[in-house]
């Protein structure tokens, strides 16, 4: 399984899907979060592998 962590929430999804699809399954908006695996930013087309732990970080913008 793959763990997605956003703030204090944790979801488990099946490996083999893209980061974007996994984010959509959580109910979050893909444009509102960044995905980090092993301390490195991954794009939304990255395929999730069994045992991955993905931390989702809220996008902050301003000007």
Residue pairs with C-beta under 8 A, 6 or more apart in sequence:
1 12
1 13
1 14
1 15
1 50
1 51
2 12
2 13
2 14
2 15
2 22
2 48
2 49
2 50
2 51
2 52
2 53
2 54
3 10
3 11
3 12
3 52
3 53
3 54
4 10
4 11
4 12
4 13
4 22
4 23
4 26
4 54
4 56
5 53
5 54
5 55
5 56
6 26
6 28
6 33
6 55
6 56
6 58
9 26
11 22
11 25
11 26
13 22
13 25
13 48
15 48
15 49
15 50
15 51
15 52
16 47
16 48
17 25
17 47
17 48
18 44
18 45
18 46
18 47
18 48
19 35
19 42
19 43
19 44
19 45
19 46
19 48
19 54
20 30
20 44
20 45
22 48
22 54
23 29
23 30
23 33
23 35
23 44
23 56
24 30
26 56
28 56
30 44
31 59
32 58
32 59
33 56
33 57
33 58
33 59
34 41
34 56
34 57
34 59
35 41
35 42
35 43
35 44
35 46
35 54
35 55
35 56
35 57
36 42
36 54
36 55
36 56
36 57
37 46
37 52
37 53
37 54
37 55
42 54
48 54
